[in-house]
Amino acid sequence: MAKQKKQLTNIIEYGLFRALILLLKLIPYAWSRKLLLGLFWLIAYKIGVRKQVAMIQLQKVFPQLETGQRNEIIRKMYRGMALSGAEEY
């Protein structure tokens, strides 16, 4: 049951992301870039969607880094994902 709930959550998240991308096609690139940067910062970094998974993986790969350094890597990763999303369309 938990696995099905997780799969449903993943499907919903992906569907919402794809819908957002389609909507971003309707506005100028500069606006979509700013909007995506803000959304990724809010949803992914501040709210923490998948942030804990990224933190665990970074801790395994880079055990010598401090928590602040890993947070900075995660912040830059989400920023890169937002910019990639904006450039895709």
Secondary structure, 3 states (H helix, E strand, C coil): CHHHHHHHHHHHHHHHHHHHHHHHCCCCHHHHHHHHHHHHHHHHHHHCCCHHHHHHHHHHHCCCCCHHHHHHHHHHHHHHHHHHHHHHC
